[in-house]
């Protein structure tokens, strides 16, 4: 059962005064909802918010488990990435690639603690023009090598035929529209929150906003089955499930690799796979992926 904290209780929990709580809700996206006109704070979401907002995360002295044949990838969820990992395991049976679906921020934290070889991220920066650099600088002592995996189209997944006539993000706050969401710390959730702030729409007015699903496909299935009218996700899901799609933006979906691991054999095999025809035909054209910059080293540039 969800434990709800009052404003006074959450202020004590965070060790701040009560007035600051309202600022955190408005400016820092502290998870909150209104029940009979009073603010309530789901404790588990507050704890998750603290974790995803942490900077200077403690660094682990431990190294990635010393399995020379193991490739550990963590971070953001993606259909093309899942298919690529399967392709890697088929093409290089002497190696094993595994994926931890932790969201973009979770992937960076694992990279910081040296618990993975590659983190996958699409965190939109405040300027809304670039991705990942500022977050990597905040989380990591040294900015890793950044290689583009793909460009992909983000938006809102809608029921076939769009029966609720959702034409913009601001429509998500209309009465009778129920949404499903992605977890805190995911780049998709971050993008949605950017768009909601631009639309000046308070999240407490959106039915279902606190309902979180761990993958794009899970969000799509909620919409497909009618349990939700809309949810943030990538066009590729709408393509596979036959859903309508409200586009928001194309984004850069990157691989972040510590420089000391960049030339390890399984990492190089995975990067090499991105240039092969077997990878480039995993998904058809016009399904929400653009591979023009796939495999390009974004950082360092020289």
C-alpha positions as CSV (number, residue, x, y, z in Angstrom):
1,X,0.0,0.0,0.0
2,X,1.3,3.5,-0.9
3,X,2.4,5.5,2.1
4,X,1.4,9.2,1.7
5,X,3.2,12.0,3.6
6,X,1.7,15.3,4.5
7,X,3.4,18.6,3.7
8,X,4.7,18.8,7.3
9,X,5.9,15.1,7.2
10,X,7.7,15.5,3.9
11,X,9.3,18.7,5.1
12,X,10.6,16.9,8.1
13,X,11.7,14.0,5.9
14,X,13.7,16.3,3.7
15,X,14.9,18.5,6.6
16,X,13.6,21.7,5.0
17,X,10.8,24.2,6.1
18,X,7.3,23.7,4.8
19,X,7.4,26.7,2.5
20,X,10.3,25.2,0.6
21,X,8.2,22.1,-0.2
22,X,6.0,24.2,-2.5
23,X,9.0,25.5,-4.3
24,X,10.4,22.0,-4.8
25,X,7.0,20.9,-6.2
26,X,6.9,23.8,-8.7
27,X,10.6,24.1,-9.7
28,X,12.2,20.7,-8.9
29,X,9.4,18.3,-9.7
30,X,9.0,16.9,-6.2
31,X,6.4,14.1,-6.7
32,X,3.1,15.3,-5.3
33,X,-0.7,15.0,-5.7
34,X,-3.7,16.8,-4.3
35,X,-6.3,14.8,-2.3
36,X,-9.4,16.8,-1.2
37,X,-7.5,20.0,-1.8
38,X,-4.5,19.0,0.3
39,X,-1.0,18.1,-0.9
40,X,0.1,14.5,-0.4
41,X,3.5,13.0,-1.2
42,X,3.9,9.3,-2.1
43,X,6.9,8.3,0.1
44,X,8.4,5.8,-2.4
45,X,8.4,8.5,-5.2
46,X,10.0,11.1,-2.9
47,X,12.8,8.6,-2.1
48,X,13.2,7.9,-5.8
49,X,13.2,11.6,-6.5
50,X,16.1,12.1,-3.9
51,X,18.0,9.3,-5.6
52,X,17.6,10.6,-9.2
53,X,18.5,14.2,-8.0
54,X,21.7,13.2,-6.3
55,X,24.9,14.6,-7.7
56,X,28.5,13.6,-6.8
57,X,27.2,10.0,-6.4
58,X,29.8,8.0,-4.3
59,X,32.2,6.3,-6.6
60,X,33.0,2.6,-6.2
61,X,36.6,1.4,-6.1
62,X,35.4,-1.9,-7.4
63,X,35.9,-2.7,-11.1
64,X,33.3,-4.2,-13.5
65,X,33.2,-7.9,-12.8
66,X,36.2,-9.4,-14.4
67,X,34.5,-11.6,-17.0
68,X,36.3,-11.0,-20.2
69,X,33.5,-12.4,-22.3
70,X,30.7,-10.3,-20.6
71,X,29.4,-7.0,-21.9
72,X,27.3,-5.1,-19.4
73,X,25.0,-2.3,-20.8
74,X,22.8,-0.3,-18.5
75,X,20.5,2.7,-18.9
76,X,17.6,3.7,-21.1
77,X,15.2,1.3,-22.6
78,X,14.9,1.0,-26.4
79,X,13.5,-1.5,-28.9
80,X,16.3,-1.2,-31.4
81,X,18.9,-1.6,-28.6
82,X,17.2,-4.8,-27.4
83,X,17.3,-6.2,-30.9
84,X,20.9,-5.2,-31.2
85,X,21.9,-6.9,-28.0
86,X,20.2,-10.1,-29.3
87,X,22.0,-9.7,-32.6
88,X,25.3,-9.4,-30.7
89,X,24.7,-12.5,-28.7
90,X,23.8,-14.4,-31.9
91,X,26.7,-13.2,-33.9
92,X,29.3,-13.5,-31.2
93,X,28.2,-16.6,-29.2
94,X,31.6,-16.6,-27.3
95,X,30.5,-13.4,-25.6
96,X,27.4,-12.5,-23.6
97,X,25.8,-9.0,-23.7
98,X,23.4,-8.2,-20.9
99,X,21.2,-5.1,-20.3
100,X,20.0,-3.5,-17.1
101,X,16.9,-1.3,-17.7
102,X,17.6,1.5,-15.2
103,X,16.7,4.6,-17.1
104,X,19.2,7.1,-18.3
105,X,20.1,8.4,-14.9
106,X,20.4,4.9,-13.5
107,X,22.8,4.1,-16.3
108,X,25.0,7.0,-15.5
109,X,25.1,6.0,-11.8
110,X,26.2,2.5,-12.8
111,X,28.9,4.0,-15.0
112,X,30.0,6.2,-12.1
113,X,30.3,3.2,-9.8
114,X,32.2,1.3,-12.5
115,X,29.5,-1.4,-12.7
116,X,29.0,-1.5,-16.5
117,X,30.9,-1.1,-19.8
118,X,28.3,1.1,-21.6
119,X,25.6,3.4,-20.3
120,X,22.8,4.3,-22.7
121,X,21.3,7.8,-22.3
122,X,19.1,10.5,-23.9
123,X,19.0,13.2,-21.2
124,X,17.9,16.5,-22.7
125,X,19.8,19.4,-21.4
126,X,18.2,22.7,-20.2
127,X,19.0,24.4,-23.5
128,X,16.9,21.8,-25.2
129,X,19.6,21.6,-27.9
130,X,22.1,19.0,-26.7
131,X,22.1,15.8,-24.8
132,X,23.9,14.0,-22.0
133,X,27.1,16.2,-21.6
134,X,25.9,18.2,-18.6
135,X,24.5,15.2,-16.9
136,X,27.7,13.2,-17.5
137,X,29.8,16.0,-16.0
138,X,27.6,16.1,-12.9
139,X,27.7,12.4,-12.3
140,X,31.2,11.4,-13.5
141,X,34.7,12.6,-12.7
142,X,35.7,12.4,-16.3
143,X,33.3,12.7,-19.3
144,X,33.3,9.4,-21.1
145,X,33.5,8.8,-24.8
146,X,30.1,9.3,-26.3
147,X,29.1,7.4,-29.4
148,X,25.7,7.9,-31.1
149,X,23.5,4.8,-31.2
150,X,20.7,6.4,-33.2
151,X,18.4,9.3,-33.6
152,X,14.8,8.4,-32.6
153,X,11.5,10.1,-32.5
154,X,9.8,10.7,-29.1
155,X,6.2,11.7,-28.6
156,X,2.9,10.6,-27.1
157,X,1.4,7.2,-27.8
158,X,-2.3,7.4,-28.5
159,X,-5.1,4.9,-29.0
160,X,-5.8,4.0,-32.6
161,X,-7.9,6.7,-34.2
162,X,-7.2,9.0,-31.3
163,X,-10.8,8.9,-29.9
164,X,-10.0,11.4,-27.2
165,X,-8.8,14.0,-29.9
166,X,-5.5,14.6,-28.2
167,X,-3.7,17.2,-30.3
168,X,-1.1,18.6,-27.9
169,X,0.6,17.9,-24.6
170,X,-1.8,20.4,-22.9
171,X,-4.7,18.1,-23.8
172,X,-3.4,15.6,-21.3
173,X,-4.9,17.6,-18.5
174,X,-8.4,17.5,-19.9
175,X,-11.1,15.7,-17.9
176,X,-11.7,12.1,-18.9
177,X,-8.2,11.6,-20.2
178,X,-6.0,9.0,-18.4
179,X,-2.3,8.7,-19.0
180,X,0.4,6.3,-18.1
181,X,4.0,7.5,-17.4
182,X,7.7,6.4,-17.3
183,X,9.7,6.4,-14.1
184,X,11.7,9.3,-12.7
185,X,15.3,9.3,-14.0
186,X,14.3,8.3,-17.5
187,X,15.0,10.6,-20.4
188,X,11.4,10.1,-21.7
189,X,10.0,11.3,-18.3
190,X,12.4,14.3,-18.4
191,X,11.2,15.3,-21.9
192,X,7.6,15.0,-20.9
193,X,8.2,17.2,-17.9
194,X,9.9,19.8,-20.1
195,X,6.9,19.8,-22.4
196,X,4.4,20.1,-19.6
197,X,6.3,23.1,-18.1
198,X,6.2,24.8,-21.5
199,X,2.5,24.1,-21.7
200,X,2.1,25.4,-18.1
201,X,0.2,22.3,-17.1
202,X,0.5,21.1,-13.5
203,X,1.0,17.3,-13.2
204,X,-1.6,17.0,-10.4
205,X,-4.2,17.8,-13.0
206,X,-3.3,14.8,-15.1
207,X,-5.1,11.6,-14.3
208,X,-2.7,8.6,-14.0
209,X,0.5,10.7,-14.1
210,X,1.9,8.7,-11.1
211,X,1.3,5.4,-12.8
212,X,4.7,4.3,-14.1
213,X,5.8,1.6,-16.5
214,X,9.4,0.5,-16.9
215,X,9.6,0.3,-20.7
216,X,8.2,2.0,-23.9
217,X,6.5,-1.2,-24.9
218,X,4.7,-1.5,-21.5
219,X,3.4,2.0,-22.0
220,X,2.2,1.1,-25.4
221,X,0.4,-2.0,-24.2
222,X,-1.4,0.1,-21.5
223,X,-2.7,2.4,-24.4
224,X,-3.4,-0.5,-26.7
225,X,-5.6,-2.3,-24.1
226,X,-7.5,0.9,-23.2
227,X,-6.1,1.1,-19.6
228,X,-4.7,4.5,-20.7
229,X,-5.6,7.0,-23.4
230,X,-2.0,8.3,-23.8
231,X,1.5,7.8,-22.6
232,X,5.0,9.1,-23.5
233,X,7.0,6.8,-25.8
234,X,8.9,6.4,-29.1
235,X,7.3,6.1,-32.5
236,X,8.7,2.6,-33.0
237,X,6.2,1.3,-30.4
238,X,3.3,2.9,-32.2
239,X,4.6,1.4,-35.5
240,X,4.7,-2.1,-33.9
241,X,1.4,-1.9,-32.0
242,X,-0.6,0.1,-34.6
243,X,-1.2,3.1,-32.3
244,X,-1.6,6.7,-33.2
245,X,1.4,9.0,-32.4
246,X,1.7,12.7,-31.4
247,X,5.4,13.6,-32.2
248,X,7.3,15.9,-29.9
249,X,10.9,15.8,-31.1
250,X,13.8,13.8,-32.6
251,X,16.4,13.0,-30.0
252,X,20.0,11.8,-29.8
253,X,20.3,8.4,-28.2
254,X,23.9,7.8,-27.1
255,X,26.3,5.2,-25.8
256,X,28.5,6.5,-23.0
257,X,31.7,4.5,-22.6
258,X,34.6,5.1,-20.1
259,X,37.7,5.8,-22.0
260,X,39.6,3.0,-20.3
261,X,37.0,0.5,-21.5
262,X,36.6,1.9,-25.0
263,X,39.1,-0.5,-26.6
264,X,38.1,-3.6,-24.8
265,X,37.2,-6.4,-27.2
266,X,33.5,-6.8,-26.5
267,X,32.9,-3.1,-26.6
268,X,34.7,-2.8,-29.9
269,X,32.7,-5.7,-31.3
270,X,29.4,-4.1,-30.2
271,X,30.4,-0.7,-31.8
272,X,31.5,-2.5,-35.0
273,X,28.1,-4.2,-35.2
274,X,26.5,-0.7,-35.7
275,X,28.1,-0.4,-39.1
276,X,27.0,-3.8,-40.4
277,X,24.0,-4.4,-42.6
278,X,22.6,-7.0,-40.2
279,X,22.1,-4.2,-37.7
280,X,20.8,-1.6,-40.1
281,X,18.0,-3.9,-41.3
282,X,16.7,-4.8,-37.8
283,X,13.9,-2.2,-38.2
284,X,12.3,-0.9,-41.4
285,X,12.6,2.7,-42.6
286,X,10.1,5.3,-41.4
287,X,9.4,3.6,-38.1
288,X,10.9,6.3,-35.9
289,X,14.7,5.6,-36.2
290,X,17.3,7.5,-38.1
291,X,20.7,5.9,-38.4
292,X,22.6,8.6,-40.3
293,X,24.8,9.4,-37.3
294,X,24.9,5.8,-35.8
295,X,28.4,4.9,-34.7
296,X,29.6,8.5,-34.9
297,X,31.9,9.5,-32.0
298,X,30.3,12.6,-30.5
299,X,32.9,13.1,-27.8
300,X,35.9,13.5,-28.0
301,X,35.7,15.3,-31.3
302,X,39.4,15.1,-32.1
